[in-house]
Amino acid sequence: MALEVARLAVASQETGRIRFHLLLEAATSLSVAAEACIARLGQQPCAPEGSQEWVDGVALAAAARQVTAKFAAQPDPELEERGLALVGRIVTRLLGQSHAFVGRAMIESARCIQRNGDPDRAATRAEAVLADFEVLLDQFEVDAPFDEHIIALEYLQAAIELLIGVRGSSAELDALRNRTKQVLARSLTD
């Protein structure tokens, strides 16, 4: 039901306050549906890949991104940030074992926060990506990354670049950037 509400709201030709309220209802429906999926997980940290909750999480996150894109066109920049927070909640609780899904949600959120004029908070979000994703560099020290791991490493690289842009370069960030580039380069040659 929530996916259909979101689809209709995104496709609506209404304008102004009516459009805003349709999008708000869609976001609320998606949030309620996501929380129901999360509740079904019980004590599990995230949905097992391929489970119904996983499939629902992928669909709900995609729909939330579509609603968020429409929020971004509204005059209040905070709406996009709140929409991306919904995407992040869905992704981290339902799809949390996928570095690619999580990385995308975190980097989109960090970039939005930065556009909205809070570079320090954006950098903090990027630091969380580094903390969670740096382990992938160790995992692919010898073997080349593949599939979603390549995407996740690209989000790690984006987080590094965001941090350098906000806080400036450092020996640690430069080393991490070079190491990430080396691992990604191996994926192109293998």
N, C-alpha and C positions, 0 to 999 in steps of 0.2 A: 504494500500500500504506500509506504513512504517513498519508494522509488518512483511510483506513478505520480505522486504529488509533486516530487521534485522535477520530474520530466515535464509535467504540465506547467509548473511555475517558470521553468527555464524557457519553455517554448512560448509562453504567453506574450501577446503583443500589447498588453496593458502598459501604461506609463505611470510615472509619478508615484504617489502614495499607494495606489492599488498594487502596482508592480512590487514596491517595497514590501508590502504586507504579504503578498503571495510568496515572495522569496523567504520572508521570515517564517511563514508557516511551513514551507518546504524544509528549511533548516531545522525547525523544531521537530518535524516528523522524522527526519533523518536521525536526529539526536535521540529521540525516543526509541526508534528501531535499533540503533546501535547499542543503546544501554540495555535493551532486551537481549540482544546477542551476547553482550558482555556478561550479563547476569547468568545466562545459560552456561557460561564457562565455569562457574563456581570458583574454585581456587586456582584454576589453571592460569598461568600468566598470559597466555594468548591462545588463539584457536589453532588446533593441529592443521597443518597444511592439507588442503583438499577437503576438509570437513565442511559441513553446511555453514557453520559460523565463519569459516575462512572465505568461502564463496560469497556469503552475504557481506563480509567486511570489504572485499574487493569492490563489490557493486556499490555499497554505501559510500565508500571513500571516493569513488569516481563521481557519484551523484553529488556528494558534498563539494567536490572540486568545481563541478558545473555551476552549482548555486553560488559558490564563492566567487567564481569569475563574474557572475552577474552582480554580486555585491560590490566587486571592485569598480564597477561602472557607476556606482552610487556616489554622491558627493561626500559621504563620511568615510574617510580612509580606515577607520577602526572596524568597519563592517567586514572588510576583506580579512583583517587580522583575526577577527572572531570566527569567520568561516574557516580559516586555516587552522584555528585551534580545534574546531570540530573535526576536520580532516585528521589532525594529529591524534586526537582522542581515539578515533576509529582505528587508525593505523597502528598506533602503539599498543592498544589493548586487544585488537583482533588479529593483526598481521605482524606483531612485534618481532617475530623471529626472522622476518625478511628485511635484511639490511637495505635492500633497494627501495622497498616501500617506506621504511622509516626514514632513510636518508632524504628521499624526495620531500616528505612531509616536513622534516626539520629544516631543510635548506629553503624551501618555499616560504616557510614561516619566518626564518631569519631574514630573507631578502625583503619580505613585506615589512617587517619591523624596521629594517634599515630605511626603506623608502618612506616610512611613516615618521622618520626623524629620531629614532632611538638606536643609534649605532652600537652603544654599549650593550644593550639588551640583545641586539642581533648577534654581537660577538659572543655573548654568553651562550646563545643557542648554538652557534658554530662550534664553540668549545665542547659542547655536549656531543656533537657529531664526532669530533676528534677522540673524545674519551671512549665512545662506543665503537668506533670504526677502526682505530689504530691497530687493533688485534688482527684485522684482516691482512695487514702487511706482514705480520709474523706467519699467518696461515699460508701465505703465498710467497714466502721467502725463496723457495726453490721452484715450485710449480707455478705455472701461469694461471691467473684467475680466469674464470669462465662465467658465462651467463650473468646471473644477477649480481655476482661478485664484482664484475667489471663495472656495472652501474653503481654499485655501492662505493667502489673506490673513486669513481668520478664525483660522487657526492662528497667524499672525504676531501678530494682535491678542491672542490668548490668551497668547502668550509675553510680550508687553509687559506684560499685566496681571499675570502671574505674577512677572515681574521687579519691577514696582512694589510688589506685595504683599510680596516678600521684602526688597528693598533700598531701597524707598522711591522716590518720584518724583524725577525730574530734568528739567531743561529738554530734554535730548536725548530722553529717553523720552516726555515729554509731546508734543514735536513729532512724533515717530514715531507715537505713538498717534493724534494728530489727523490726520496725513497718511493713515494707514491707514483711519481712519473716513471720510475724504473720498473715497478711492478706492472703498471698499466702498459708500458712498452712491450713487456714480455707477452702480454695477451695478444698483441698485434703480430708477433713473430711465431707464436706456437700454433 
